[in-house]
Amino acid sequence: MFERIVLAVDDAEEMELPIRIALDMVERYGAGFYPIHVVDLPQNPSLPEYYERQSGKVDWDDVVQNIEDRGGAVARDISERIDEVADSMEVQAEATCRIGVGDPAETIMSFAEDRDAGLIIIGMHSRKGLERILNRSVSGEVVRGSKAPVLTVHV
């Protein structure tokens, strides 16, 4: 049923339940396991001007490399956390967290589609009132836009 499972991971600590659910399903279905962490590149049109004012010039390759480096450190932490949880559950699973850069929802959906994922598992924060209006929900965008089924887990 679920031959390939994508786990979209934001923060290793608060994602323990989604990690456990993903590992349980990987073991239960013998599925391939594809964790991903996405670093969001700012889309603010004034960002280049800000960097130019601060440093005198912008080397976008350096900006992107810096963002990827920080994302890579987070991905390593996530991989280690997945390994710890897998060991505690006595589950064998490949736990190399991939790093994506770009719009989180689009990147997660593209990553899942490229792997022909049968399921995406993603954490979902509870937001209410004004916070819900002002902060976009990556999990909501993935639920609405994904071709694959999406399992949201309250974190």
Steps between C-alpha positions, in 0.01 A plus 500: 500500500769753602817403314672836560436734791618861520536654845512880496692605810523851639654464846652174626381538860135580440476245218540188712142381452504543120839324493359208703193473278713511184739233630209278605350526151839443335537178696136394461494550120868440419500847350785715380558791738578853385529765772542858381562836666434812292676832547275781387671763286358844577282630220511858622566724197697745717740229621773570239489869586526419872809283449654763274444770765654278767803373312537724198431212260315172479649171395186289470704183464642571848154577640357175364808303616462642851133402509580151368778460759264589785234271354756222469582528871129471582467203264790325677330558837176360359679194359656435841161538670339259254782250569441532877126448464551208259740336745251542786230341281739234369418602144747483212463809283723718282500832682689742280295816509512680168519877484278705273525872435204709386134535574436227764163374375602498133835337581338226712240424232761497223732278707213255564391500136858439379512191723149386410416508870189317612473713814629827645514534878524856632470666839224753551499780755175616658449865429195704584362843433732767369806272510325262259418784262848657508711182482467277198469131565747288306313185603171650379653590164639146466162346591324714239762469225652154524422223254595245770295442814619708795496396864517801732616448857434755772830621648 
